Amino acid sequence: MAQHHLSPRQYLILGLVALCAPLGDSCLSRGMTHLPPIVLSHPLTLIPAVFTPWIALGIALLLAFFASYLTALSWADLTFVLPATAFGNVIVALFARFWLHEAISLERWAGIVLITIGVGFVANGPSLTERPGAAADLPAAAAQPQEEQLR
């Protein structure tokens, strides 16, 4: 299987995938700590929450994540792109510990280390699976010229 090399633009997209989701989630968490609990039986309480600055920023960052995620999926396999989002777990833990001042247990740190090692394994593989030519994917009848099909 041939090794695909990523362009600087593709690295930037993967960086956005890995950074926007944890930043967005951290902003949502910070914003929600200053609001009363929201219950599903009163969904209208979500409306004012969306307009608070931290939550609005979190939503914007998650939209940027989704756009960059879709972009990455347009040129790479899911099995390559999804681990890039898994690396966000490391970033979330760092934000949670040092920005949101949450306590993180030794077991969680161990899990984060295992995720990082797993992402390293996947990152060494190809970004795109080699696919056979388009003609090989077509059924035999579709590969024949149209004149023969009309007869």
C-alpha positions in Angstrom: 0.0 0.0 0.0 1.5 3.3 -1.0 2.2 5.9 1.6 0.3 9.2 1.1 2.0 12.4 2.1 -0.1 15.2 3.5 0.2 18.8 2.3 0.6 21.6 4.8 -3.0 22.6 4.1 -4.1 19.1 5.1 -2.1 19.2 8.3 -3.8 22.5 9.1 -7.2 20.9 8.6 -6.3 18.0 10.8 -5.0 20.5 13.4 -8.3 22.3 13.3 -10.1 19.0 13.7 -8.0 18.2 16.7 -8.2 21.6 18.3 -11.7 23.0 17.6 -13.7 20.2 19.2 -11.8 20.3 22.6 -11.8 24.1 22.6 -15.5 24.2 21.8 -16.3 21.6 24.4 -14.3 23.4 27.1 -16.1 26.7 26.3 -19.5 24.9 26.6 -18.4 23.5 29.9 -17.3 26.8 31.2 -20.5 28.5 30.1 -22.7 25.8 31.6 -21.1 26.1 35.0 -22.6 29.6 35.4 -26.1 28.5 34.5 -28.7 26.5 36.4 -29.1 22.9 35.4 -31.1 22.3 32.2 -33.6 19.5 32.1 -35.1 17.9 29.0 -38.6 18.4 30.4 -38.0 22.2 29.9 -36.1 22.5 26.6 -36.9 26.2 26.2 -34.3 26.9 28.9 -31.7 26.1 26.2 -32.6 29.2 24.2 -31.1 31.8 26.6 -28.1 29.5 27.3 -27.2 29.6 23.6 -26.8 33.3 23.7 -24.3 33.4 26.6 -20.8 34.3 25.4 -18.9 31.1 26.4 -21.6 28.9 25.0 -21.9 30.9 21.8 -18.1 30.7 21.4 -18.3 26.9 22.0 -20.9 26.5 19.4 -18.9 28.5 16.9 -15.8 26.4 17.6 -17.8 23.1 17.2 -19.2 24.4 13.8 -15.6 25.1 12.8 -14.7 21.5 13.9 -17.5 20.1 11.9 -16.5 22.0 8.8 -12.9 20.9 9.1 -14.0 17.3 9.9 -16.0 17.2 6.7 -13.1 18.7 4.7 -10.7 16.0 6.1 -13.2 13.2 5.3 -13.3 14.5 1.7 -9.6 13.5 1.1 -8.9 10.9 3.8 -10.5 7.7 5.2 -12.6 7.8 8.3 -10.1 5.4 10.0 -7.5 8.1 9.6 -9.5 11.2 10.4 -11.4 9.8 13.5 -8.2 9.2 15.5 -7.2 12.8 14.9 -10.4 13.7 16.8 -9.4 11.2 19.5 -6.2 13.2 20.1 -8.7 15.9 21.2 -9.1 13.9 24.4 -5.6 14.8 25.4 -6.3 18.5 24.7 -9.6 18.3 26.6 -7.8 16.9 29.6 -5.2 19.6 29.5 -7.8 22.3 29.2 -9.9 20.7 32.0 -6.9 20.5 34.3 -5.2 23.8 33.8 -8.0 26.1 32.5 -11.2 24.7 34.2 -9.2 23.5 37.2 -10.8 20.0 37.3 -9.2 17.2 39.1 -8.2 14.3 36.8 -7.6 10.9 38.3 -4.5 8.7 37.6 -6.7 6.3 35.7 -7.9 9.0 33.3 -4.4 10.1 32.7 -3.4 6.5 31.9 -6.3 6.3 29.5 -5.2 9.5 27.8 -1.7 8.1 27.4 -3.1 4.9 25.8 -5.2 7.0 23.4 -2.1 9.0 22.4 -0.2 5.9 21.7 -3.1 4.5 19.6 -3.3 7.7 17.6 0.4 7.5 17.0 0.0 4.0 15.5 -2.9 5.1 13.2 -1.0 8.3 12.1 1.8 6.1 10.7 -0.6 4.4 8.3 -1.8 5.7 5.0 -4.4 8.5 5.0 -6.3 7.0 2.1 -7.0 3.4 1.2 -5.9 2.4 -2.3 -9.0 1.8 -4.4 -9.1 -0.2 -7.6 -9.9 1.8 -10.8 -13.4 3.0 -11.4 -14.0 0.6 -14.3 -13.2 -2.4 -12.0 -16.0 -1.2 -9.6 -18.7 -1.2 -12.3 -20.7 -4.3 -13.1 -19.9 -5.9 -16.4 -23.1 -4.6 -18.1 -22.2 -1.0 -17.1 -18.7 -1.3 -18.5 -20.0 -2.2 -22.0 -20.5 0.6 -24.5 -24.0 1.9 -24.6 -24.5 0.8 -28.2 -24.2 -2.8 -27.2 -26.6 -2.3 -24.3 -29.3 -0.9 -26.7 -29.3 -3.9 -29.0 
